[in-house]
Amino acid sequence: MLKMGSHRNASLTIDWNQFGPDVFRFEVLDTLDPPDVPDYDPTDDLKVLEELWINKLAPFGVAGYNTPRKS
């Protein structure tokens, strides 16, 4: 989406276009090992995992491109 200029995060898109992809690093922070259960839906588990990492990293403002969630 960034390469095509259609990412939903405007700030990230602006920096991507200005500085280029070589200044960005993407890393896998965690993985979800789904249980061996038929019809398992990982949606809720992925939301919890994402929230854990957002709380740990606090990627807001100069530290990242996330927007703090409203309480």
N, C-alpha and C positions, 0 to 999 in steps of 0.2 A: 504494500500500500504506500509506503514511503517512496519507493522508486517510481511509482505511478503518480505521486502527488495527491493521493486521495486518502491519506491517513486522517482519522477524526481528531487527532491532537494537533491543533494549529501551531503551537509553540515548537513541538517536536519537528513538524514538517518544515517550519521556517529554518530551524537550525540545521536540519538535514540538507536542505537546499543551499544554505549559506556555507556550511563547512564541509559538506560531502560525507559520504558513508564511511570513509576511512577513519574518521575521528570517533565513531561509535563502536561500542563493543556490546555484543549480546551474549549473555550467559544463561545457562540452565541453572537455576537456583535450587530446584527441588524437583522431585518426581512423585507422581501418585501411582502407587501400585494397587490397581483395582482388585477387589476380591473376585474370586472365581464363582460369581453368582450370575445366573442368566438375567438379562435385562437390567444390569446394573447401570444406573444413571450417575455419572460422576459430578454433575453440576454442583450440588451442595458441598461435596468434599473439595472441589476445586476452589469454590468461593472461600471456604475456611482456610485453605492453604494460601491463597492469595492474600487474605487479610492478615495472616501470621507474618508473611514477608513484608507487607506494607507497614505493619506495626514495627517490625524489626529494623527495616531500612529507612523508614520515614523519607521516601523519595519525593519531597515537596520543595518548591522554590528552586534555589540554586543546587539542591541535592538531587533533583530529578524532574520528571515531567508530569507526575501525578498531581491531582488536585485533592486537597483534603476533603474528606467526606463530611457532609453536614450532619450534625447530631440530631 
